[in-house]
Amino acid sequence: MASPDLLLAAARSGDQRAFEQLIEPFRRELLAHSYRMLGSLQDAEDALQDALVRAWKGLAKFEGRSSLRSWLYRITTNAALRVVERRPARVLPIDYGPAAADPHGPIATPLIETTWIEPFPDELLEDDTHTSPEARYEQRESVELAFTAALQHLPPLQRAALILTDVLGFAPGEVAETLEQSPASIYSALQRARKATDERLPDQSQQQTMRELGDDAIRQAVGRFVTAWESGDVESIRAQLAEDAVLAMPPWPTWFRGRDHVADFLGRAPLTPERRWRLRPTTANGQIALGAYRTEGPEPFTAEGIIVLSFTADGQIAQLDSFREQTLFAGFGLPMDLA
């Protein structure tokens, strides 16, 4: 493969294939950056595509005063900010309204007009090769659902400043240039963003929790959950839930808090005797995830949703985020049905 300097020269002369080779090492990390900004894989892909088109058209203006990586991040950040300007902030149901008081009551209809945070496939994450030692968050920690949700509550400037400095490790002065702001305004935005984010985050990240629990304990906990879900054993699931466990099901706005409320709803709706389930392992947002397939007869099990699990420090299930969108399965490399 040609050197970056040769690829850059060829790309500037109009060689689009050379441009593709030039940007390929950065594509995954730029996609993850767009996701952190936007909370949606689909929006992130659209923003990155827009950014790369602009980079191709503006390559002649790249003078090399900054690194190519920094230049691409500037263009991608601005593309994401344009998306933020024209659509509502993405949220999780727990941020949309209060928990349902009665697990036996009616469930609100899906809010199609409301945009929800979407899960991010771990296989699209880049390694930490390009991350600066100054970054405060590791890569998988920085896409966890709780962190992603907290980011979406920040104003656009604060969000971009926090991600560029604390996730990617860019110097505040470089961030000021990227966002066309004064260094003082970036320092101010960064302090406010850190305070607001810390207030929304749990005491410990899922990465820390899973490291402390260990692979064997996590594997056993997931195995127990899968066995109980596939056999419709609500009482077994109840025993695995933390006392204040949460169940959310976007795009449905209804959500439940509390071990008994969650278990009672599961027994009334998804885990009724006439429904059969199969779960397939995957990973999302640096967390344990499962592709859920359902059938109510002899037909194949069909895609129902992606369940992302969060654990407590003692290995109980703290939260089940069940993203009930079949369109998500392709991004996780999962089939649409099981024989």
N, C-alpha and C positions, 0 to 999 in steps of 0.2 A: 504494500500500500504506500502511496506517495506521502511525503511529509506534509504536515499542516501548512507550511509556507507555500509549497508547490500547489496544494489543493486550493489555498486561498487565491493564489495568482490565477489559477485556471478558472475558478468560480467568478472572479472579477472580470474575466474575459468572456463570460457568458456560458461557461460549462456547468449546466445544472446538475449533472451527475457528480461533478467534483464538489459542488455545494452540498449535496446530500451526504457525501462521505465526510465532509468537513464538520457538519452539525450532528452527525449520528452519535458520537460519544456523549453528547449533551442532551439527547432527546428525552431520555427517561427522567433525568433529574428536572428538566424543564416542565415535563408533564406533571410530576409530583408537586412542583412549585405552583403550577396553575391550579392543581386540585386544592392545595392548602388555601389559596386565595379564594376559591369559588365553592368548595364543598361538593363538587359534582364532577364525576369523570367525564360525562358528556360535555359539560361546559368547558372543562379543562382541555379536552381534545380540540374543541372549536377554537378556544383562545390561542392554543399553541399553533394550530394551523394558520390562523390569522397572523400570529407573530412571525412564523417562518416565511410566509409570503412577503411580509414587510421587510424581513431581513434580506431575503433574496433581492428584492427590488432596491433596497438601500445599501447593498454591500459596497458599492463604490464609495459611500460616505464613511465607511469604517476605516479610520486612519491608524488604528493600532495603538492609540494612546492608552487604552485599557486593553485587557485581555479579551479574546473573542468570547469567552464564557461570560464575562461581565457584560459585554455588549448584548449578548443574547438574552441575558436575564433582564436587562433594561427594557428591551423590546417586549419580552413576554410579560413582564410585570405590567407594563402599560396596556397591553392587550387585555389582560385580566381585569384591570381597573375599568376599562371601557365596558366589559360585560357587567361588572358590579353596578355601574351607573344606570344600566337599562333594565335591570330585573330585580325583583325582591330578594332580600337576603334569604339564604337557605337555612332551615332550622330542623331540629328534631322535634317530635311531638311533645317531649317534656318541656320544650321552650315555647310551645305554641299556646298551651293552656293548662289548667289544673288536671290532676289525675282523676279518672272516673271513680266515683264514690261507690258504685254498685257493680260488681263483676257480672251480675245476672241481668243488668239492664240493657237497653238497646245500645248499639255501637253506631257512632256517627259515620256517615258516608265519607268515602275518600274525597279529599279536597284537591281536585285536579288542578285548580287554579293556583294552589299554593305549592311552592317549590320546596322540596325536602333535601336534606343532606343525603348523599349517596355513598355507599361503601366503595373503597378503593382497593383493587386487587394487589396483594403483596408482590406478585410476580412482576408488576410494573415498576417496583421500586428499584432504584439504583443502589449500589453499595455506597459506603461512606468515603470513597476515594477522594472526592472533590470537596468534602466538608471541612471547613476550617476548624482548627482547635478552639477558636473563640466561640463556636456555636454552643448555646446553652442546652439545646435539645438534640438527642440523637435522631436518626432518620425515622425509624419506626415509631418512636415516641411522638414525633412531630406530625404523624398522620392518624394517630389514635382518634377514635370518634369524639372523645371528650375534648381533646385539644382542637380538632377541626371545628367542632360546634362552638367552642369558645372564640375561635378566630372570627367566625361569621358575625359575632356580635360587635366586633370592633369597627369603627369608621374606616373607610378605605385606606387613608394615609397611615393610620396606626397599624392596620393589619399588614400592609406592605412593609412598613419599617420593622415590625417585629419579626416577620418571616425572614427578611433579608439579613437582619443582624443576628437574631438569636437562633434561627434554624440553619441558615446558610453561612453565617460567620463573616459576612461582609463588614468592613469598617463603616461606622456611621457617616464619615465624610464621603465615602463612595456611594452610600445609600442616598445621601443628600443630592449628589449629582444625578443618580439614577432617577430619583423622583422629582428633580428640578425644584428642590426646596433648600432653604438655608440649613446649615448644620444645627443651629439652635432649635429650629422647628422640628428637626428629626429627633434630637435628644429629648425634646418635650413630648413628642408623639410616642416615642419609645417608652418613656417612663409611665405615661398614662396607659399604654397598651399592656405593659407588664403587670401593672397593678390590677387592671380589669380582668386580665386573663387568669392571674393567680387566684382571684376571688371565685372564678367559675370552675377551676380545676380541682379534682380530688386531691387528697393529701399525697397520694402515691400514684404514679403512672402504672398502666398495665404492664409495661416492660419491666419495671421494678418488681411488681407483684409476681409475674410469671418467673422471673429469675429466682426469686426467693422460694417460690413453691417448688421449682425444679421440673424438669421434663417429665419424670415418671408420675408425679402427682397430677400434673396437667393432663397427661395422657389418660390416667385413670378417671379423672373427673369428667373428661369429654366422653370417655367410653360409657360411664354410668348414665350420662345425659342422653346419649344416642340410643342406648338400649331402652331406657325408660320412654323416650319419645316415640320410638318405632313400635313399642308394645303398648302404647297408650296408657302407661302406668303413671297417672297423675300424682299419686301419693309418693312415689319415688322421686318425682321431680320436686314436689313440695319439700321433701327432706333435703334436697340439694340447694334450695334457694336460701339466700340470706334473708334475714328478717325484713329488711326494707328493700327487697329486690324490686326491680322495675322491668316491665314489659312494654315495649313500644313497637308499633306496626305501621310505619309509614308506607303508603300515603294515607292510611287511616289516622285521623288526629287523636282518637281515643287511646289512652294509655293507662296503665295500672301500676300502683305502688303497694308493696307489702306482700309477704310470702303467701298469705291466704288469698288475697285478692287475685294475685297472678295465677295461682294454682286453680282457684275456682273458675276463673275465666277459661283457662286451658281445658278444663274438663267439660265446660259448657259448649265451647266452640271448636277449636282445632282438633282436640283429642277425643272426639266422640267415637263410639264403637264402629260406626259405619265408615269412618275415614281411616285409611291406612297410609303410613308414611315411610319414606326412606330418606336418610340423611347421608350426604357425601362430604368428606372433609375438604376444606380449603382454608385460606387465610385472607384476612382483609384488615386494612388499617393497622397492621402490626399485631393483630389479635386473632384468636381462634374463631373460625367461621365455618358454617355448614350450609351446603346447598340442600334445600328442603324440597322433596318431591311428594306429591299427594295423589291418591286415587280413591274413588268410592265404588269401584267395581272391578271387573276383570281387565279393564283397559290398562295400558301402561301407566306407570307413575309419571306425572307431568310436573314440570318446574312450577314451584309456588313462590319461593323467595329465598333470600340469603339471610341466615341468622348469624349475627355477630355476638359472641359471648364476652362478658367482662366478669372477672373474678375478684373476690375479696382476698385479703391476706391469708385467711385460713382455708381457702380453696372452695368456698361456696360461690354460687352464681349470683353476682351482684346485679347484672343487667342483661336482658335479652333484647337486642334490637333486630326485629324481623322485618327486613326490607322486602315487601311483597310486590316485587316487580320482576316479571319474567325477562324483561329486556336486559337485566343485569347479568344473566347467566353467561352470555357470550364473552363478556369481559373477564370472567373467571375461568374460561376454558371448560365450562360445564355444559353437558348436553341438555337439550330441552325436554327430553323424556328418558326414562329408564325402562328397559324391557321387563 
